Amino acid sequence: MLPIQRIMETKICELELKVLYEISRLIGQVLNLDQALETILGILSESLSMKRATVTLKDDETGHLIICASHGLSPTEKKRGVYRQDEGVTGLIFQTAEPFVVPDISREPLFLNKTRSRRIEKDRISFLGVPIKLQAAPIGVLSVDRLFGDEVSFEEDIRFLSIVATLVAQFVSINRQVKAREESLRKENISLRAELSERYGHFFMVARSRSMAGVQEMIKKVAPSKASVLLLGESGTGKTLIARIIHELSNRAKLPFVKVNCTSLPENLLESELFGYEKGAFTGASRAKIGRIEEAVGGTIFLDEIGELSLALQAKLLRFLQEREFERLGGTRTIKVDARIIAATNRDLSKAVTEGLFREDLYYRLNVFPIQVPPLRERAEDIPFLLEHFIEKISREYGRRFRITPQAMEVLTLYDWPGNVREMENLIERLAILVDGNEMDLRDFPPHMHSRERLSPLEGSDSLSRLEEMEKKEVVAALERNRWIQSRAARELGLTLRQMGYRIKKFGLDDLLDKRRRRSAGMRERQ
């Protein structure tokens, strides 16, 4: 090889490397694909004396090949660059997915010059095109006029252009992936908002009372913060739902929302459920297990019925609230977890603090932002709207159009709803199963809702029916047999914990339960 040829080849290699380096630096502009591609074509022109170049991509809607980036073409000329997949040299390159060289475009019938940017009758122009392929399938065509003079072979031009086309394909791929991800996130956001509206929106949309408007305002204020929240109110008022809404409206919405019912497990099991345990911590612990708090990392942990926690567990929870750290049961390694605490209870915690049943320091840690959720009887104006909401919901689910008669609606509006919103929803679903037609009337409701006079708060248990007196005695006997532990008594009677809580409240057993618990605790301490 002559020294002059070797020098020329070295120069060309250096130019090509420089061009590829400059192109690779444009990856950050991939979100603006057309501009990035035109910059690439400009680099080729400046470095390699190229007059005209185009990147033609397949349009997914029409299937046509359209020039999306060019260099050396006017806007009008660029706009003319639209080809069918079987049209001209560009269509041939796309269909065959093979490079194509036109040594002299004036002698090539397939060359259409649709952009009218070349003076074919005056200039001898060579045209080269290579397919732009993604995952072995053509997505477009990169075409240029002759890059170098006659001293460079067409094979060298094609080799280099194929490398550039591979880079262009990657730019297109990244751009499409980003756009697909953005579209997916947009749809997911719309879906989440729709789900949030569907699942939680009715909780406030049907509310007309000032008390619920106040609850809604407090939720909006506290949700974006990191503060612990204490939800206070009777069973069935929607505390779990409110906790979920707070989580969904916070910046933790995409991270876990973990629920723990503090009365669902005995004390020894609840500790391992909350904090996890290490292998060998107790008989049967054949492997380590993370607790619910660790599952909630970055998200929210909702502790329902927190007033039922034992004093020992309260101490461990207090440490987590203060330091955001704990050790698993049987372990010594300190684990740090960033999780927001939302707690709920139907007990009077300030009273429990006075009686020594709840730690004062834990109470103040939890009571950073208390929200009192009013019972239904204190917001009677919401009852008709809630009933209509549940009627609409059950009608959609059962494919039948139900309605409540005016007389029944009047009685239900005056009813105390000791089980609150949960009792109402369950009642409507039960009636949807029981009624033969589409109308829900007084005769369909349980007798206690309309067959006797409503009890005043002062009448207490003296006004209970004989059947209810028998039920009350069974509940008290079960509690006595189970050392006044609600969860055990509930299991013995075949009730859920919430059903047991409802009966305790219905029969006015709260004070008796507290006294017997304190007595049992005192006896255990003396032993």
PALUMDO-825511 format. One record per residue (C-alpha): residue in three letters; x, y negated, z. Coordinates in steps of 0.05 Angstrom, whole numbers. Layout:
<gupas>
  zavo       u       v       w
   Ala       X       Y       Z
...
</gupas>
This chain:
<gupas>
  zavo       u       v       w
   Met       0       0       0
   Leu      26     -68     -20
   Pro      43    -116      38
   Ile      -6    -168      11
   Gln     -64    -116      13
   Arg     -44     -96      84
   Ile     -45    -169     106
   Met    -113    -179      74
   Glu    -143    -117     108
   Thr    -115    -140     175
   Lys    -146    -208     165
   Ile    -213    -177     148
   Cys    -211    -132     209
   Glu    -196    -190     254
   Leu    -254    -230     224
   Glu    -301    -171     233
   Leu    -281    -162     305
   Lys    -290    -236     318
   Val    -359    -234     287
   Leu    -381    -173     327
   Tyr    -355    -205     391
   Glu    -394    -269     378
   Ile    -457    -229     362
   Ser    -451    -189     427
   Arg    -449    -253     467
   Leu    -519    -271     442
   Ile    -553    -215     482
   Gly    -579    -266     532
   Gln    -620    -300     477
   Val    -658    -236     462
   Leu    -724    -263     490
   Asn    -725    -313     432
   Leu    -713    -260     378
   Asp    -722    -302     315
   Gln    -673    -355     340
   Ala    -622    -302     362
   Leu    -625    -268     294
   Glu    -616    -333     257
   Thr    -556    -348     301
   Ile    -526    -281     282
   Leu    -536    -296     208
   Gly    -504    -364     219
   Ile    -443    -331     250
   Leu    -436    -285     190
   Ser    -440    -345     143
   Glu    -389    -387     180
   Ser    -340    -331     190
   Leu    -348    -293     124
   Ser    -369    -347      74
   Met    -438    -315      64
   Lys    -487    -358      24
   Arg    -554    -325      39
   Ala    -578    -271      89
   Thr    -643    -247     116
   Val    -670    -201     169
   Thr    -736    -171     145
   Leu    -778    -133     196
   Lys    -841     -91     189
   Asp    -903    -126     214
   Asp    -943     -78     257
   Glu   -1010    -109     240
   Thr   -1005    -112     163
   Gly    -950     -61     151
   His    -915    -111     105
   Leu    -841    -128     108
   Ile    -834    -201     128
   Ile    -771    -245     133
   Cys    -768    -264     206
   Ala    -698    -295     205
   Ser    -655    -324     150
   His    -594    -367     135
   Gly    -586    -407      71
   Leu    -661    -407      57
   Ser    -708    -466      63
   Pro    -772    -457     105
   Thr    -812    -453      40
   Glu    -766    -400      11
   Lys    -768    -361      75
   Lys    -844    -363      76
   Arg    -846    -329       7
   Gly    -807    -269      34
   Val    -864    -220      44
   Tyr    -859    -150      13
   Arg    -900     -87      10
   Gln    -863     -26      33
   Asp    -859      -1     -39
   Glu    -839     -68     -69
   Gly    -771     -88     -96
   Val    -702     -72     -70
   Thr    -722     -90       1
   Gly    -780     -40      -1
   Leu    -733      14     -31
   Ile    -682       5      25
   Phe    -737       8      78
   Gln    -770      71      49
   Thr    -705     110      37
   Ala    -671      84     100
   Glu    -607      81      58
   Pro    -562      22      38
   Phe    -568      -6     -32
   Val    -520     -49     -73
   Val    -539     -93    -132
   Pro    -472    -113    -166
   Asp    -508    -164    -210
   Ile    -579    -185    -191
   Ser    -591    -213    -261
   Arg    -587    -142    -288
   Glu    -629    -107    -235
   Pro    -704    -102    -251
   Leu    -720     -82    -179
   Phe    -692    -148    -153
   Leu    -753    -194    -151
   Asn    -721    -258    -124
   Lys    -788    -272     -89
   Thr    -757    -328     -46
   Arg    -733    -363    -111
   Ser    -670    -383     -74
   Arg    -620    -357    -126
   Arg    -605    -386    -195
   Ile    -599    -320    -230
   Glu    -587    -349    -299
   Lys    -525    -389    -277
   Asp    -493    -348    -220
   Arg    -466    -277    -219
   Ile    -491    -255    -151
   Ser    -482    -188    -117
   Phe    -536    -166     -67
   Leu    -526    -116     -10
   Gly    -578     -89      38
   Val    -577     -39      95
   Pro    -634     -10     136
   Ile    -645     -32     208
   Lys    -661      32     244
   Leu    -686      45     314
   Gln    -686     117     339
   Ala    -670     140     268
   Ala    -732     107     239
   Pro    -728      43     195
   Ile    -758     -20     226
   Gly    -731     -70     176
   Val    -676     -91     127
   Leu    -613    -134     134
   Ser    -594    -163      67
   Val    -538    -210      45
   Asp    -506    -238     -17
   Arg    -435    -216     -29
   Leu    -394    -228      34
   Phe    -323    -229       5
   Gly    -291    -235     -63
   Asp    -274    -178    -110
   Glu    -215    -158     -66
   Val    -264    -126     -16
   Ser    -302     -64     -38
   Phe    -377     -56     -33
   Glu    -365       4      13
   Glu    -329     -41      63
   Asp    -386     -91      60
   Ile    -438     -36      72
   Arg    -398      -6     130
   Phe    -393     -73     165
   Leu    -466     -92     151
   Ser    -489     -25     179
   Ile    -453     -41     245
   Val    -487    -110     247
   Ala    -554     -77     231
   Thr    -545     -30     291
   Leu    -534     -90     336
   Val    -595    -125     307
   Ala    -636     -62     321
   Gln    -615     -65     394
   Phe    -635    -138     398
   Val    -703    -120     370
   Ser    -710     -60     417
   Ile    -693    -100     479
   Asn    -741    -156     458
   Arg    -797    -106     447
   Gln    -784     -72     514
   Val    -785    -138     550
   Lys    -850    -159     515
   Ala    -881     -91     529
   Arg    -861     -97     602
   Glu    -890    -167     606
   Glu    -955    -143     575
   Ser    -957     -84     622
   Leu    -946    -131     682
   Arg    -999    -178     656
   Lys   -1050    -122     649
   Glu   -1029     -94     717
   Asn   -1039    -162     748
   Ile   -1108    -169     716
   Ser   -1125     -98     739
   Leu   -1101    -111     810
   Arg   -1140    -176     814
   Ala   -1202    -141     787
   Glu   -1192     -84     836
   Leu   -1182    -133     893
   Ser   -1245    -169     872
   Glu   -1284    -104     866
   Arg   -1260     -73     930
   Tyr   -1254    -132     976
   Gly   -1288    -192     943
   His   -1358    -172     966
   Phe   -1335    -177    1038
   Phe   -1337    -253    1032
   Met   -1378    -263     969
   Val   -1441    -240    1005
   Ala   -1424    -278    1069
   Arg   -1465    -341    1083
   Ser   -1450    -350    1156
   Arg   -1402    -404    1182
   Ser   -1366    -352    1225
   Met   -1347    -310    1164
   Ala   -1326    -372    1126
   Gly   -1279    -387    1184
   Val   -1251    -316    1181
   Gln   -1239    -324    1106
   Glu   -1202    -389    1117
   Met   -1157    -358    1170
   Ile   -1140    -300    1124
   Lys   -1119    -347    1069
   Lys   -1074    -385    1117
   Val   -1040    -325    1149
   Ala   -1033    -278    1089
   Pro    -972    -312    1057
   Ser    -934    -316    1124
   Lys    -894    -263    1161
   Ala    -934    -270    1225
   Ser    -963    -211    1262
   Val   -1039    -211    1261
   Leu   -1087    -185    1314
   Leu   -1157    -168    1290
   Leu   -1209    -168    1345
   Gly   -1280    -144    1340
   Glu   -1329     -86    1347
   Ser   -1323     -21    1309
   Gly   -1350     -25    1238
   Thr   -1342    -100    1228
   Gly   -1290     -92    1173
   Lys   -1224    -100    1210
   Thr   -1189     -47    1166
   Leu   -1215     -82    1104
   Ile   -1190    -150    1129
   Ala   -1121    -120    1143
   Arg   -1119     -94    1072
   Ile   -1140    -162    1044
   Ile   -1084    -196    1084
   His   -1034    -147    1055
   Glu   -1060    -155     983
   Leu   -1056    -231     988
   Ser    -985    -230    1015
   Asn    -919    -225     978
   Arg    -916    -153    1003
   Ala    -975    -132     961
   Lys    -935     -85     915
   Leu    -903     -50     974
   Pro    -935       2    1020
   Phe    -996     -10    1064
   Val    -994      43    1118
   Lys   -1052      56    1165
   Val   -1046      89    1233
   Asn   -1104     102    1280
   Cys   -1075     100    1350
   Thr   -1131     145    1378
   Ser   -1127     199    1325
   Leu   -1070     237    1358
   Pro   -1048     254    1429
   Glu    -993     211    1458
   Asn    -935     259    1445
   Leu    -954     269    1373
   Leu    -969     196    1361
   Glu    -898     176    1380
   Ser    -868     222    1327
   Glu    -921     200    1277
   Leu    -902     127    1286
   Phe    -827     132    1294
   Gly    -809     199    1264
   Tyr    -763     252    1293
   Glu    -696     284    1282
   Lys    -683     357    1268
   Gly    -684     396    1334
   Ala    -720     341    1372
   Phe    -770     392    1397
   Thr    -791     464    1384
   Gly    -812     470    1312
   Ala    -774     408    1288
   Ser    -736     447    1234
   Arg    -719     384    1195
   Ala    -719     309    1205
   Lys    -782     270    1188
   Ile    -791     195    1177
   Gly    -847     160    1215
   Arg    -903     117    1188
   Ile    -864      53    1206
   Glu    -807      75    1160
   Glu    -858      91    1106
   Ala    -881      19    1110
   Val    -812     -11    1096
   Gly    -820     -78    1061
   Gly    -896     -73    1067
   Thr    -948     -74    1122
   Ile    -965     -25    1177
   Phe   -1036     -29    1204
   Leu   -1045      -3    1275
   Asp   -1118       8    1287
   Glu   -1146      15    1358
   Ile   -1080      -9    1387
   Gly   -1112     -19    1455
   Glu   -1111      57    1464
   Leu   -1035      62    1463
   Ser   -1001      90    1525
   Leu    -956      44    1565
   Ala    -894      84    1543
   Leu    -911      76    1470
   Gln    -927       3    1481
   Ala    -856      -8    1506
   Lys    -826      24    1444
   Leu    -872     -15    1398
   Leu    -853     -80    1435
   Arg    -780     -67    1420
   Phe    -796     -57    1346
   Leu    -836    -122    1344
   Gln    -779    -160    1377
   Glu    -718    -130    1342
   Arg    -749     -93    1281
   Glu    -709     -32    1302
   Phe    -721      35    1336
   Glu    -693     106    1342
   Arg    -729     168    1318
   Leu    -752     218    1370
   Gly    -691     259    1391
   Gly    -643     213    1354
   Thr    -591     162    1372
   Arg    -583     125    1306
   Thr    -615      57    1306
   Ile    -660      45    1246
   Lys    -679     -25    1222
   Val    -744     -34    1183
   Asp    -774     -97    1154
   Ala    -849     -85    1160
   Arg    -905    -133    1178
   Ile    -950    -112    1236
   Ile   -1026    -120    1233
   Ala   -1062     -92    1294
   Ala   -1136     -84    1309
   Thr   -1176     -67    1371
   Asn   -1248     -68    1395
   Arg   -1225     -75    1467
   Asp   -1215    -139    1507
   Leu   -1139    -137    1511
   Ser   -1134    -197    1558
   Lys   -1177    -158    1607
   Ala   -1135     -96    1596
   Val   -1073    -137    1612
   Thr   -1105    -161    1677
   Glu   -1122     -89    1695
   Gly   -1051     -65    1680
   Leu   -1072     -21    1621
   Phe   -1037     -63    1569
   Arg    -968     -96    1571
   Glu    -973    -172    1576
   Asp    -909    -183    1535
   Leu    -935    -138    1479
   Tyr   -1002    -173    1480
   Tyr    -969    -241    1468
   Arg    -925    -211    1413
   Leu    -986    -184    1377
   Asn   -1030    -244    1391
   Val    -990    -291    1347
   Phe   -1049    -301    1300
   Pro   -1114    -271    1327
   Ile   -1175    -266    1283
   Gln   -1242    -252    1316
   Val   -1287    -214    1268
   Pro   -1360    -227    1287
   Pro   -1410    -169    1293
   Leu   -1470    -168    1247
   Arg   -1519    -188    1301
   Glu   -1482    -254    1307
   Arg   -1488    -269    1233
   Ala   -1558    -248    1217
   Glu   -1560    -294    1157
   Asp   -1511    -247    1122
   Ile   -1552    -184    1132
   Pro   -1600    -191    1072
   Phe   -1542    -206    1025
   Leu   -1501    -147    1051
   Leu   -1561    -101    1043
   Glu   -1571    -125     971
   His   -1497    -114     958
   Phe   -1499     -42     983
   Ile   -1564     -29     944
   Glu   -1530     -54     880
   Lys   -1469     -11     894
   Ile   -1508      53     909
   Ser   -1553      41     848
   Arg   -1492      41     803
   Glu   -1463     103     835
   Tyr   -1528     143     832
   Gly   -1554     116     766
   Arg   -1621      95     797
   Arg   -1648      26     811
   Phe   -1663      25     886
   Arg   -1699     -31     924
   Ile   -1719     -45     996
   Thr   -1790     -65    1010
   Pro   -1802    -135    1041
   Gln   -1829    -105    1105
   Ala   -1768     -60    1112
   Met   -1721    -118    1097
   Glu   -1753    -158    1153
   Val   -1742    -102    1204
   Leu   -1670     -90    1181
   Thr   -1655    -165    1188
   Leu   -1679    -163    1260
   Tyr   -1642     -98    1276
   Asp   -1579    -105    1321
   Trp   -1534     -61    1278
   Pro   -1490     -34    1334
   Gly   -1448       3    1282
   Asn   -1443     -62    1241
   Val   -1426     -61    1167
   Arg   -1404      12    1169
   Glu   -1472      33    1197
   Met   -1507      -7    1143
   Glu   -1468      23    1086
   Asn   -1478      94    1112
   Leu   -1552      81    1122
   Ile   -1562      58    1050
   Glu   -1524     118    1022
   Arg   -1564     166    1066
   Leu   -1630     135    1042
   Ala   -1608     140     970
   Ile   -1602     215     979
   Leu   -1667     223    1019
   Val   -1718     180     982
   Asp   -1756     212     925
   Gly   -1769     149     886
   Asn   -1731      84     880
   Glu   -1763      48     939
   Met   -1735      48    1010
   Asp   -1790      34    1060
   Leu   -1798      34    1136
   Arg   -1820     107    1137
   Asp   -1752     127    1108
   Phe   -1711      94    1164
   Pro   -1690     130    1228
   Pro   -1743     120    1283
   His   -1697      82    1330
   Met   -1693      25    1279
   His   -1767       8    1280
   Ser   -1810      55    1323
   Arg   -1798      22    1391
   Glu   -1785     -47    1417
   Arg   -1714     -74    1411
   Leu   -1675     -70    1476
   Ser   -1651    -133    1508
   Pro   -1579    -133    1535
   Leu   -1606    -134    1606
   Glu   -1647     -71    1598
   Gly   -1585     -27    1593
   Ser   -1590      47    1600
   Asp   -1655      45    1640
   Ser   -1693      38    1574
   Leu   -1662      98    1541
   Ser   -1709     152    1516
   Arg   -1706     222    1547
   Leu   -1669     248    1487
   Glu   -1618     192    1492
   Glu   -1610     204    1567
   Met   -1593     277    1552
   Glu   -1543     254    1499
   Lys   -1511     205    1547
   Lys   -1502     259    1600
   Glu   -1469     304    1548
   Val   -1420     249    1528
   Val   -1402     234    1601
   Ala   -1393     308    1617
   Ala   -1347     317    1556
   Leu   -1306     257    1577
   Glu   -1299     285    1648
   Arg   -1277     353    1623
   Asn   -1225     320    1579
   Arg   -1197     272    1632
   Trp   -1232     213    1599
   Ile   -1192     218    1535
   Gln   -1240     198    1479
   Ser   -1205     236    1422
   Arg   -1209     303    1460
   Ala   -1281     293    1481
   Ala   -1300     275    1410
   Arg   -1268     339    1383
   Glu   -1305     380    1435
   Leu   -1372     350    1415
   Gly   -1357     355    1340
   Leu   -1357     279    1332
   Thr   -1309     232    1297
   Leu   -1272     183    1341
   Arg   -1313     125    1314
   Gln   -1378     163    1328
   Met   -1355     174    1399
   Gly   -1337     100    1406
   Tyr   -1406      82    1381
   Arg   -1440     125    1433
   Ile   -1396      98    1489
   Lys   -1416      27    1470
   Lys   -1489      47    1459
   Phe   -1495      79    1528
   Gly   -1456      23    1563
   Leu   -1400      69    1585
   Asp   -1342      21    1572
   Asp   -1332      -1    1645
   Leu   -1340      70    1671
   Leu   -1289      95    1621
   Asp   -1239      42    1641
   Lys   -1247      57    1715
   Arg   -1239     132    1706
   Arg   -1178     122    1661
   Arg   -1145      79    1715
   Arg   -1161     130    1768
   Ser   -1132     187    1725
   Ala   -1070     146    1710
   Gly   -1060     132    1785
   Met   -1066     205    1803
   Arg   -1014     224    1750
   Glu    -966     172    1778
   Arg    -974     198    1849
   Gln    -961     268    1825
</gupas>
